[in-house]
Amino acid sequence: MGIYYHGTTLKNKDNIIRQGFIIGELKSSHSIGNGIYLTDLKDMALKYGEDIVTVEIDDSKIIEFENYGQIQNYIYEKTGNIEVKYLKNCLLSDDKIGVKHEDMVVIYDTHEINIIG
């Protein structure tokens, strides 16, 4: 199990603690698809908001990629396409819930996120 951090506002933190994470609309800043963006670095999480939510995730369900090209190759091998919109289904077919790229982790199944604070 790994500990990760999600930067957010104080108001959103309260909502997340009460209701859990909700995957919203895809934003242009979501380079690895529509999911919950986390990091294992507390300082980096604080760059995305005034407060952080600490979570625990089963690391064995996360695939780590060294670069974006590897993500595209993974998708292509499974779908014949390189679009990130297919990533979630590719991962779920391999019993995975997210990806790690550099200091960023993206989780696509919110039921697998254990909020600890």
Protein Blocks (a to p, Z undefined) as FASTA:
>chain_A
ZZddddddfklmmmmmmnopadddddfklmnopaddddfbfklmmmnocbdcdddddfkl
pccdfbfklmmmmmmmmnopabfklmmmmmmmnopabdcehjbccdfblklpccfZZ
